[in-house]
């Protein structure tokens, strides 16, 4: 979900749809012109982000599980919304994850434009054990955050540009299945990713750093067995700022900067799928100092949270009949 400056919201739907929801809550028809998705398992239409200059160029970017020969993979496309908001035109795929894999899990993916005007894309590691080795390899995008320009090219100041066998788009590595990416007021990138059984992580992302998976982890396999060769700390690998055990199965996240809830400025809001709530974190000196769970009584999987131009919080739920909520102060 992504709010626009006029209060309308772009909302993605898993089967491959994108809709405009008006500021008044009117749900539009599916926007035409999108490429096909592979909706099996955790695949489908993933994230959407307007161009930083959307007001003048009407360009949007979206990530999705792209069907390919030999399987599928997370891809990012861009296009221009028609003046009537009914279709997307001039569609072009600007990034494709390598390698392609015939699986149905852990695509990522969040899109976030940084203050540098670059597009940061979070990518899952595809879950299955045979694919884990790619997370620690620079010739693969799996388990990475990539940084690309709006035309899909790799900026020359990316950390691994020019390194033999390294894919130039890579910004950071050693991630599992990243579900959130958010920039703070200082322009720094934070991400939240799923652990296995235990060990969901909040990370402050630094250029070129390695966040450990599957060699450093705070969880265990879903089977209850240890993750092979994993420890909770290892020289040369970054530690999470915070982790959850048991897990909350985090989803979208947003740093709050608005006026509607002045006491929440600087707080990080994180959706929870498994625990079906909105989590509010207070952060001081890059450490989590408090955690509050909100909207517990609603009992719905929170897929994304965004701050609107009015300072309200907008939340979309991951349900068979999903809902879009607007959260404002109690009058």
C-alpha positions as CSV (number, residue, x, y, z in Angstrom):
1,X,0.0,0.0,0.0
2,X,1.3,3.5,-0.8
3,X,-0.5,6.8,0.0
4,X,-0.3,9.5,-2.6
5,X,0.0,13.2,-1.9
6,X,-3.7,13.8,-2.5
7,X,-4.8,11.1,0.0
8,X,-5.5,8.4,-2.5
9,X,-3.8,5.1,-2.0
10,X,-2.3,2.5,-4.3
11,X,-3.0,-1.0,-3.0
12,X,-1.6,-4.3,-4.4
13,X,-3.5,-7.6,-4.3
14,X,-1.8,-11.0,-4.4
15,X,-3.4,-12.4,-7.6
16,X,-1.7,-9.7,-9.6
17,X,-4.0,-6.7,-9.2
18,X,-3.3,-3.0,-8.4
19,X,-6.1,-0.7,-7.3
20,X,-6.6,2.9,-6.5
21,X,-8.5,3.5,-3.3
22,X,-9.7,7.1,-3.0
23,X,-9.1,9.3,0.1
24,X,-12.8,8.8,0.8
25,X,-12.4,5.0,0.8
26,X,-13.9,4.2,-2.6
27,X,-12.2,1.1,-4.1
28,X,-11.4,1.4,-7.8
29,X,-11.4,-1.2,-10.5
30,X,-8.2,-3.1,-11.1
31,X,-5.7,-1.0,-13.0
32,X,-5.0,-2.5,-16.5
33,X,-1.7,-3.1,-18.2
34,X,0.2,-5.0,-15.5
35,X,2.3,-8.0,-16.5
36,X,1.4,-11.5,-15.4
37,X,2.4,-12.8,-12.0
38,X,3.1,-16.3,-10.6
39,X,0.6,-16.2,-7.7
40,X,1.4,-19.7,-6.2
41,X,2.4,-19.9,-2.6
42,X,3.8,-16.5,-1.4
43,X,4.0,-15.2,-4.9
44,X,1.9,-12.6,-6.7
45,X,1.8,-8.8,-6.8
46,X,4.2,-7.6,-4.0
47,X,5.0,-3.9,-3.4
48,X,4.3,-0.7,-5.1
49,X,6.1,2.7,-4.9
50,X,5.4,6.0,-6.7
51,X,8.3,7.8,-8.2
52,X,9.7,10.6,-6.0
53,X,8.5,12.9,-8.8
54,X,5.1,11.2,-9.2
55,X,3.3,14.5,-9.2
56,X,4.9,15.4,-12.5
57,X,5.8,12.1,-14.2
58,X,3.0,9.8,-12.9
59,X,5.5,6.9,-12.8
60,X,5.1,4.0,-10.4
61,X,7.3,1.0,-9.6
62,X,6.2,-2.4,-8.5
63,X,7.7,-5.7,-7.5
64,X,6.1,-9.1,-8.3
65,X,6.9,-12.8,-8.7
66,X,7.5,-13.0,-12.4
67,X,6.9,-16.3,-14.2
68,X,10.0,-17.3,-16.2
69,X,11.4,-20.3,-18.1
70,X,12.5,-22.7,-15.4
71,X,10.5,-21.2,-12.6
72,X,10.1,-17.6,-11.3
73,X,11.8,-14.8,-9.5
74,X,11.2,-11.4,-8.0
75,X,11.2,-8.7,-10.6
76,X,10.7,-4.9,-10.6
77,X,8.9,-3.0,-13.3
78,X,8.0,0.6,-13.9
79,X,5.3,2.3,-15.9
80,X,3.2,5.5,-16.2
81,X,-0.3,5.8,-14.8
82,X,-2.8,7.1,-17.4
83,X,-4.4,10.4,-16.6
84,X,-7.7,8.7,-15.7
85,X,-5.8,6.2,-13.4
86,X,-7.3,3.3,-15.2
87,X,-4.2,1.7,-16.8
88,X,-0.4,1.7,-16.6
89,X,1.5,2.4,-19.8
90,X,5.1,2.3,-21.1
91,X,5.7,-0.8,-18.9
92,X,9.3,-2.0,-18.6
93,X,10.9,-4.5,-16.4
94,X,14.0,-2.8,-14.9
95,X,15.4,-5.5,-12.6
96,X,15.2,-9.3,-12.4
97,X,16.5,-11.4,-9.5
98,X,19.1,-14.1,-10.3
99,X,19.0,-17.0,-10.2
100,X,15.6,-18.1,-11.4
101,X,14.1,-20.8,-9.2
102,X,11.1,-23.1,-9.4
103,X,9.7,-22.4,-5.9
104,X,6.8,-20.6,-4.2
105,X,8.3,-19.0,-1.1
106,X,10.3,-16.0,0.2
107,X,10.3,-13.5,-2.7
108,X,10.7,-10.4,-0.4
109,X,10.0,-7.7,-1.4
110,X,9.8,-4.1,-0.4
111,X,10.6,-1.0,-2.5
112,X,11.8,2.2,-0.9
113,X,13.3,5.3,-2.5
114,X,16.1,6.7,-0.5
115,X,17.0,10.4,0.0
116,X,19.6,9.8,-2.7
117,X,16.9,9.2,-5.3
118,X,17.9,5.5,-5.6
119,X,15.5,2.6,-5.4
120,X,16.2,0.0,-2.7
121,X,14.7,-3.4,-3.2
122,X,14.6,-6.1,-0.5
123,X,14.9,-9.7,-1.7
124,X,14.1,-13.1,0.0
125,X,16.3,-16.1,-0.1
126,X,13.6,-18.5,-1.5
127,X,13.4,-20.5,1.7
128,X,14.3,-24.0,0.5
129,X,17.6,-25.3,1.9
130,X,19.3,-25.9,-1.4
131,X,19.0,-22.1,-2.1
132,X,20.6,-21.0,1.1
133,X,24.1,-21.0,-0.2
134,X,23.3,-18.2,-2.6
135,X,22.7,-15.8,0.3
136,X,26.4,-15.6,1.1
137,X,27.4,-15.5,-2.6
138,X,27.8,-12.2,-4.5
139,X,26.9,-13.8,-7.8
140,X,23.3,-14.0,-6.6
141,X,20.6,-11.5,-5.6
142,X,19.0,-13.9,-3.2
143,X,18.9,-12.7,0.5
144,X,20.2,-9.3,-0.5
145,X,19.1,-5.7,-0.6
146,X,19.9,-4.2,-4.0
147,X,20.2,-0.5,-4.9
148,X,19.4,0.6,-8.4
149,X,18.7,3.8,-10.2
150,X,15.2,4.5,-11.5
151,X,16.1,3.1,-14.9
152,X,17.4,-0.1,-13.3
153,X,21.1,0.4,-13.7
154,X,23.5,-0.1,-10.8
155,X,25.0,3.1,-9.4
156,X,28.8,3.3,-9.7
157,X,29.1,3.8,-5.9
158,X,27.5,0.5,-4.9
159,X,29.9,-1.4,-2.7
160,X,30.6,-4.4,-5.0
161,X,30.8,-2.6,-8.4
162,X,33.9,-3.9,-10.2
163,X,34.5,-6.9,-7.9
164,X,34.9,-10.1,-9.9
165,X,31.8,-12.3,-10.1
166,X,29.8,-9.8,-7.9
167,X,26.4,-8.5,-9.1
168,X,26.7,-4.7,-9.1
169,X,23.2,-4.0,-7.8
170,X,24.0,-5.5,-4.3
171,X,23.9,-3.1,-1.4
172,X,23.9,-5.5,1.6
173,X,23.8,-9.3,2.0
174,X,23.1,-12.1,4.5
175,X,19.4,-11.5,4.8
176,X,16.6,-14.1,5.1
177,X,13.1,-12.9,4.0
178,X,12.9,-9.1,4.3
179,X,9.4,-7.8,4.7
180,X,10.0,-4.1,5.5
181,X,12.2,-1.3,4.4
182,X,12.0,2.2,5.9
183,X,14.2,5.3,6.0
184,X,14.4,7.2,9.3
185,X,14.6,11.0,9.7
186,X,18.4,10.9,9.2
187,X,18.0,9.1,5.9
188,X,19.2,5.7,7.2
189,X,17.7,2.5,5.9
190,X,16.2,0.0,8.4
191,X,14.8,-3.4,7.5
192,X,12.7,-6.1,9.2
193,X,13.0,-9.7,8.2
194,X,11.6,-13.0,9.1
195,X,13.6,-15.5,11.0
196,X,12.9,-19.2,10.9
197,X,11.5,-20.5,14.2
198,X,12.5,-17.6,16.3
199,X,14.8,-14.7,15.4
200,X,12.8,-12.1,13.4
201,X,15.2,-9.2,13.1
202,X,15.3,-5.4,12.9
203,X,18.5,-4.3,11.2
204,X,20.0,-0.9,10.6
205,X,21.5,-1.4,7.1
206,X,25.0,-0.2,6.2
207,X,26.5,-0.2,2.8
208,X,28.3,-3.5,1.9
209,X,27.6,-5.2,5.3
210,X,26.7,-8.9,5.9
211,X,23.8,-9.6,8.2
212,X,24.6,-13.3,8.6
213,X,22.0,-15.6,7.4
214,X,22.3,-18.6,7.4
215,X,25.6,-18.5,9.4
216,X,24.3,-16.1,12.1
217,X,20.8,-16.5,13.4
218,X,18.8,-16.3,16.6
219,X,16.3,-19.0,15.6
220,X,16.1,-22.7,14.8
221,X,14.7,-24.7,11.9
222,X,10.9,-25.1,11.7
223,X,11.5,-28.7,12.5
224,X,13.0,-27.8,15.9
225,X,16.5,-28.8,14.8
226,X,19.4,-26.3,14.9
227,X,20.2,-24.4,11.8
228,X,23.4,-26.1,10.5
229,X,26.6,-24.3,11.4
230,X,24.7,-21.2,12.7
231,X,25.7,-19.3,15.8
232,X,24.2,-16.1,17.3
233,X,27.4,-14.0,16.7
234,X,30.3,-14.3,14.4
235,X,33.2,-12.0,13.6
236,X,32.6,-10.0,10.4
237,X,28.8,-10.2,10.6
238,X,26.4,-7.5,11.8
239,X,24.2,-8.0,14.8
240,X,20.5,-7.1,14.6
241,X,19.4,-4.0,16.5
242,X,16.5,-6.1,17.9
243,X,15.0,-9.5,17.5
244,X,11.8,-11.3,18.4
245,X,11.7,-14.8,19.9
246,X,9.0,-16.1,19.7
247,X,8.4,-14.4,16.3
248,X,5.7,-11.9,15.3
249,X,6.1,-12.6,11.5
250,X,6.7,-8.9,10.7
251,X,5.5,-7.2,7.6
252,X,5.5,-3.6,6.4
253,X,7.1,-0.9,8.6
254,X,7.1,2.9,8.8
255,X,8.8,5.6,10.8
256,X,6.2,8.1,12.0
257,X,6.9,11.8,11.4
258,X,3.4,13.3,11.3
259,X,1.5,15.7,13.5
260,X,-1.6,13.7,14.2
261,X,0.2,11.6,16.9
262,X,3.0,13.9,18.1
263,X,4.0,11.6,20.9
264,X,4.7,8.9,18.4
265,X,7.1,10.9,16.2
266,X,10.3,8.9,15.5
267,X,8.6,5.6,16.5
268,X,8.8,2.6,14.1
269,X,5.5,0.9,13.4
270,X,5.7,-2.7,12.2
271,X,2.9,-4.9,11.0
272,X,2.6,-8.5,12.4
273,X,1.1,-11.3,10.4
274,X,1.4,-14.2,12.9
275,X,0.3,-12.3,16.0
276,X,-2.3,-10.2,14.0
277,X,-1.5,-6.7,15.4
278,X,0.4,-3.5,14.9
279,X,3.7,-3.2,16.8
280,X,5.1,0.2,17.9
281,X,8.8,0.4,18.8
282,X,10.5,3.3,20.5
283,X,14.1,3.7,19.5
284,X,16.8,5.7,21.2
285,X,20.4,5.9,20.3
286,X,19.8,3.1,17.8
287,X,18.5,0.7,20.5
288,X,14.9,-0.4,20.9
289,X,13.7,0.9,24.3
290,X,10.0,0.0,24.2
291,X,7.5,-2.1,22.4
292,X,3.7,-1.7,22.4
293,X,1.1,-3.9,20.7
294,X,-1.9,-2.2,19.1
295,X,-5.1,-3.2,17.4
296,X,-4.9,-6.7,19.0
297,X,-8.6,-6.9,19.3
298,X,-9.0,-6.7,15.5
299,X,-7.5,-10.2,14.9
300,X,-6.3,-9.6,11.4
301,X,-2.9,-10.1,9.7
302,X,-1.4,-6.7,9.3
303,X,0.4,-6.6,6.0
304,X,1.5,-3.0,5.7
305,X,1.4,0.3,7.6
306,X,2.0,3.7,6.1
307,X,1.7,7.3,7.1
308,X,-0.6,9.4,5.0
309,X,-0.2,13.0,4.0
310,X,-2.7,13.9,6.7
311,X,-0.6,12.3,9.5
312,X,-3.0,9.4,9.9
313,X,-1.8,5.8,9.9
314,X,-3.1,3.6,7.1
315,X,-3.1,-0.2,7.5
316,X,-3.9,-2.9,5.1
317,X,-4.7,-6.5,6.2
318,X,-3.7,-9.7,4.6
319,X,-7.0,-11.6,4.6
320,X,-9.3,-13.4,2.1
321,X,-11.4,-10.2,2.3
322,X,-8.7,-7.7,3.3
323,X,-9.4,-4.4,4.8
324,X,-7.9,-0.9,4.7
325,X,-7.9,1.0,7.9
326,X,-7.4,4.7,8.7
327,X,-6.1,5.3,12.2
328,X,-6.6,8.8,13.7
329,X,-6.5,10.1,17.3
330,X,-9.5,9.5,19.4
331,X,-11.7,12.6,19.6
